[in-house]
Amino acid sequence: MTNPQLSIIIPMRDGVETSWLQEILKVHGSVEIILVYPPHVPFIPINDSRLRQITSPLRGELIQRVTALLNASGKYVLSINCDEYIHHNIIAIAEDYFSEFPDSYFFRLNQVQFPFGKLPIDKPWDYLPNIKNIEVRNPIKEKTYSEEEKKYTIREIPITPFDNKLDFFALFRGRRDQRGPHQENFDKKVWKNELVQEALKGVVSTLTIFGPFKYIPFWTADRLMGLSVQARFFEPGKIAGHWLPLPEQLRTEDNPPNQARKNRRYVLAEIPLLKQFPGFGYIWNLAILDRGGIFMVWFPRDTLKNIAQKLGLKKSNVS
């Protein structure tokens, strides 16, 4: 079988509507769509040769996303969520982009967000101009552009500066080495899958504690995968990718009221990163010296607040 041009991988949750998947399947061209469900959640009853539905061994965003990525066979791979809608011509956009920027690791989709229940599903997708005809904007010089001009130019994304030095003063004044136009996250970007598959080898191996015992955070795949790929193929000063302009290529619907977004401990992603790349000062600053890093594990305020609400000691703000 010929491998598809693009693999779209999506971690699923309970109660996803069939209409959402019907929209995702409107993508044109050579695509495979991999849905990974938590245990005991039934598949959406749709038969399509481009669709692969898998049950993960555990519930959790990280294990579901990694399971999907390990099964992705496309030339390119894109990770989105089950409340997001993708441009029907995303494969043509990807081919156009990598033809113009063959040395890039990824490109980021332009995203528009809508309130829950307000996403215009029937709204047609506008065509993106040919990539080679769009002006490329250097983020260091972007102050010379008006806000309107920024919306319709391609923005360069430098690679994460992993070679930054260890900064002990970050404990007292906060970090500074993370500032700049680089991006840590993996989702909502179209990546070269050969780079992702190579990085996955390191990610999966670091989840083993010893023997059969694994350390698998419930979530954090977004940061873990984004930094793992960039660190494994790190080139100082490289432009790793670009952020595409309007018109949008991704539409996102807010979570339903009963699944509100919560505070997250990104340090759970940083433990495997430290195991993989102990020589990078940036990752030590991120995991150990950042004010939201490993020291916050000893005083997890949001976790304690959640426990207090369940015990009836504190009222919840969610109506």
N, C-alpha and C positions, 0 to 999 in steps of 0.2 A: 504494500500500500504506500502511496505517496504521502509524505508528511504534510500537514496543512501549513499554510503561511502563518496563521495566527492561532494561538491557544488563549482562550479567555477563561480564567479560573475564578470561581466564585464560591466562598463558604456560605452554606445555607443555614437557615434557622427555621423554627416552627412557623407555620401559617403564611408562607409566601404564596401570593396569588398566581394562578396559572397565566393570567393576562400579562404579568411581568415577563415570564419566560417566553411567551409568544412574541413580545416586542424584541427581546434579545435575539431570538432566532431569525429576525428580519435582516441581520447583518449579511451583506453580500460577499460572495467569494469563498475562498478556501479557508474555512475556520472550523475549529473544534471548540465546543463549550463544555467545560468540566465543572459540574456541580458536586460539591462534597457536603454531605449531610451529617449532622450529629447522629449518634445511635438512636434508634427507635423513631426517627422522623421519616414518614413515608415520602417516596419520590413523587414529583409532579407527574401525572399520567400523560406524558407526551412522548410519542415515538418520532425520532428524527435521527438520521444517520450521523449528523454532526454533533449530537448530544451524548455526553457520557455522564451518568449519575452514579455516584460512589458513596458508600457509607464509611465514615471515619471510625477508627477504633475507639476514639474518645471525643467528647464534646469540647470544643474550644477553637477559637479563631486561629491560633498558631498551628495546631495539629491538622486542622481542616485545610488551611492554605498550603501547608507543606505537603500534605497528601496530594492535593491537586497539582502542585508544581512538579512533584515526582512523576506524575502521569502525563505531563504536558509534552507533546511531541512537535509543536509548531516551531517554525523558524523564529518567530517572535512570540512573546508571552505578555499578557495583560491581566492584572489582578484588580477586580472591582468587587462591589458588594451587591447583595440581593435587593437593594433599594435604589439601584443606579441603572441608567439606560445609556446605551452606547450608540454613537453615530453609525448608521447603516453602511457607510462607506469607509469604515475605519481601516480596512485592509488596504484599500487604495491609498489612503493617507499615509499609512505606515510604509508602503513601498515607495511612495513619493519622497517621504522624509529620508529614509535610509539610502536612497539613491543620491540625494543631495548631500547627506552627512554620513558617509559610510563608516567613519571612525567613531561615531557616537555609540555610547552604551545604551541610551534610552532617549525617549522624548516624553514630555509630560502633556497630558490632555488638558485642554481648557475646559473648566467645569463651571456649570451654573447650578445653583441650589434652589430648591423650591420647598415651601412648607408641606407638611404631611397632608396628603389628600388634594393638593393643589397642582400637582405636576401635570402639564398639558401633554398627555400621551399622544394625542393626534396631531400635535404641532410638527410640521415637516422639518427635517434637518436641512440647514443651509449648506451650500457647497463651500469648502475651503479653497481659496485660490491656490494655484500651483505653488509649492513650497519655494521653488527657485525664484519666484516673483515677489516674495514677501521680504521686507527689510529685516535684517538680523540686528538685534539691539544688544550692545554690551552693557551688562548691569552696572558697571562702574561709571559709565557715562550716561545712564538713563535719566539723570536729572535734566538733561537737555531736551527730553521728550515731554510733550504735554500728556495729561492723563488719557486723553482720547487717542493720541498716537500710540501709547503703550498698549492699548487694547488690540491693536491690529499689526503689531510687529512681533517677530520671534525673539524670545529672550534667551541668551546663553545661560547655561547652568554649569558652573565650574564643579569639579570633583570635590568631595569633602576633604578638607585639609588635615588628613590624618597625621602628617608629620609635624603638626603643632607641638610645642614643648609642654611637658608636664607643668602645671601652674598651681602651686600650693596655695597661693593667695586667693584662689577661687573659693576656698572654704569660707572666707571672710567677706569678700566683696561680690561674689558671684562670678560666673564664667564670662569670658570675653572672646575666647577662641572660637566659639560657635557662630559668631556674627558673620554675616556675609550672604551672598546669593546662592551658596550651595544648598543642596537638599538631601535630607537623610532618608526619607521614606521611599517605599517600594511601590505602593498602590497608586493607581491612576496614571501609571506610566507604561508605555510599551517598551519592553526590554528585548535585547538580543538573547534568545533562549540559551544559546551555547554558553554565555557567561553565567546565566542564572543556574544552569545545571551544574557547572563547575563549582560555583559558590555553595550550592546545596550540599555537596559532599562534606564541606567543612561544618555547615550548620547542623546537619543530622548527626555527625560524629560527636559534636560537643554536647548533645542532649543526653548522652550516656554518662551516668555517674560511675557505676561499676557493674559488671555483669549484666543482669537483666533490668537493673534499676535505671529509670530515665528521669530527667528533669525536663518537664514540658510545661511552660507557662500557659495559662488559659488563653492569653492573647499576646500581642507585641510582635507578630510576624512582620508588620509593616516596617518598623524601624530595623528589626533584626536583619531582614532580607536586603533592605536598601543599603545599609552600611556594609553588610557582608560582601555584596557584589562589588561595591566601590573599593573596599579595602583589599580584596583579593587581586583586583586588577588596577591598583593605585598607580597613577602617574602624576607626579607633582605638577600643578598648573594646568592640567588637562581640562578642556571643555568636555564634560562627560555627556552632556545632552542639551536639549532645548525645550523651552516652554512654548507651546503653540498658541497662536492668537485666537480671537473670536473670528468667525462664529464658533460656538462651543462644540466640543466633540463628546461631552459627557454631561448628563443631567442626573442630579442627585435629589432624592426625596428625603426629607428629614425623617428620623425614626418615629414610629407611632408613639403616642403618649405613654403607653405601658412599657415601652422599651427605651426610656430616656438614656441619653449618654451619661456616663459616670466618669469620675476621676480615675486615672489609670497610672500604675506604677511602671514607668518605662525601664526602671532598673532591672526588671525581670528579663528584658531583652539584652541587657548589657552584660550579664554574667556570661552567656555563651560568646558574646563578642570579645570579652577579655580573654577567654580561653583560646579563641582563634587567633587574636592579633595582640598579644601582650606587648609588642614593641612600639605601638602607636600611642603617643602622648595624648592625642585627641580622645581616644577611647577611655584612657584612665581619667581624664578630666570629666568626661561624660558620665562614667559609671561611679567613680569614687569621690571626686571633688565637687561635682555639681550639687547645689543645694537641694535639688530634687533627686539626688542619686541614692547610693546605698545607705547613707546615714538616715534617710527618711524611713527606711524599713523599721527602725527602732521607734519611730513615732508616727505611725500611719494615721493621721487625723481623720481622713475620710472613711477609713475602715472602722475606726472606733466609733465614729458618728453613726455609721450604718448599723453597727451592732446595738448601739444605744436606742436607735429608732425601733429595731425589731423587739427589743426588751421593753419598749414602752416608756423609756426614760427620756426620750426626746421626740418631739413631733416631726413628722416628715413634711417637707415643703411641697411634695408632689400631691396635687389634688386628685 
